[in-house]
Amino acid sequence: MAKIYFFLLACILGSVAGIGKYSREESPEKRWADYFMRRPASKIADKLEYIREKSPFAPPKNDINADICFTEECLDASIALLQSINFSVNPCENFFEFSCGKWLADNPLPPSSSRWSHFDVLVQEVNEVTQGILTTPEKPEDFKPVKQVKELYTQCIDLAAIESEGLALVIGILTIDGGWPAITPNWTPAGFDLLTVVAQA
């Protein structure tokens, strides 16, 4: 059992140390790492400094391996891991609390949810970004499908228009070309073509 904990701890610590990318001498990863080491952007430098402050396993400033990924995405992943770990807990005594304890403390279960995890946070973020895209005014450079989705979304959330029209619009669409069995009293199968009704809707 101790071997499993040691292995899992080694995996996490390897990730926290920088999410290493092993590469050959002239690989693109090495060129990017060299670039970031020579000219770190202030944002990247700030993230590196944060990782060095928070992680007891981060390499010192003068001992950074060129095989470690220094892209902003890798640094963000390292920071996310660091923000999940509770370093005050001994991983051999309670590995779950060590690896996830800080995240659990910082992200309590919302009253409206029966579960809450990294994936739920991502779903929430994706929903917020999607809503942001849908609610921004149309731009001339928007693709036609994006414009159509924005228009449809705007119509769907216009409750005043929906309430004023009531079901008349929906019933009008459903009575085209033979009607819909559930709402048409004199409906006959002979005059009904599902494909036509769906295409015209």
C-alpha positions, 0 to 999 in steps of 0.5 A: 500500500505504501508503494502505491501512495509513494507512486501517486505522490511522485506523479503529483510532485512531478506534475507540480514541479512543472509538468515535464515534457521530455524532448530531443535537443532541437525539438519545438518544446526545447526552443519554446523553453529556451525562449521563455527562459531568455525573455519571460513575459511578465505574466509568465514570470508572475506565474513562475514566481507563484509556483516557486512560492507555493510548491516546496518541490519547485526547482530553484530559479537558477536550476530550471531544466529546459525539458520542463514546459513553460508555456502559459497553459502548462504553468496554469495547470501547475498552478491549478494542481498547487491550489488543490494540494493541502501541504499541511497533511502527510500524504502517507496518512491521508492521501486524498486530503493531501491531494484534494484538501485545499480545493475542497476547502476553497470550493464548497458544494453549492446549495443547488448541487448534489456534487461539485468537482473540477468538471462541474466548475469547467461546465459552469465556465463553459456555460458562462462563456457560451452565454457571453458569446450569445448575448454579445451584439452581432458583428459583421464578421460573425459567421452565418451560423453564429448570427443565426444562433444569436438570433434564436437565443435572443428570441428564446429569452424574450419572455414578453414576446413569447407570452404575448404570442402564446402558443399561436406560433407553435400551433401554426407551425404544427398545423402546416401540411397535415397537422400534428396528431396530438393537437389536430382534432380531424387528423388523418394519417394519409395527409401527414408527412413527418419529413415535410413537417420537420423540414418546414418547422 
